[in-house]
Amino acid sequence: MFDALVAGERNPRFLADLAKGSLVNKKPTLIEALTGRFGDHHGRLLRILLGTVDHLTEQIRDLDRLIGQTLEEITRPPADLVAGTARTGQELAERLDAIPGVGPMTAQINLAEIGVDMSRFPTPEHLVSWAKLCPRTIQSGAKNTAGPAGWGLPTRTLIFRSA
């Protein structure tokens, strides 16, 4: 519909006929919404905005490809693994992603920030706390309550890089 508007189409019924998916069942409402003033000026602005969205989408795809390549290049040494097999960063990210509450992006950020060498953390609990993946405990006298986990790695990165 946007492409048709940019191309100069202004007929609300024709535009509503271009609907796909769940919008097909809402054609009367769509016709009403598409009825109004939409001039060539609006079409030019819409073309600019759609071009910006396409450009940013392509940049995100390029960055996703770069992240995937980088994850494949990262390998964990086989020192503590059975049969001496190394794991790629992608495999490690997938294992982290399997943890409830950790998504693909969080897994990638953790690997980017911490790396694959966990020896700098004395215990797994220290790592989880540093990565802000566990809620903190707020204690006041005999009363214990759970607090928020915090901002996590991305914020810490911004703080350290800006300092």
Protein Blocks (a to p, Z undefined) as FASTA:
>chain_A
ZZmmmnopabfklmmmmpghjllmmmmmmmmmmgccddfklmmmmmmmmmmmmmmmmmmm
mmmmmmmmmmmmpccdfklgghhiacdfklmmmmmmmpghiafklmmmmmmmnomalklp
mbfklmmmmnopaccdddehjbccdddebjbjmlmmmmmmmZZ
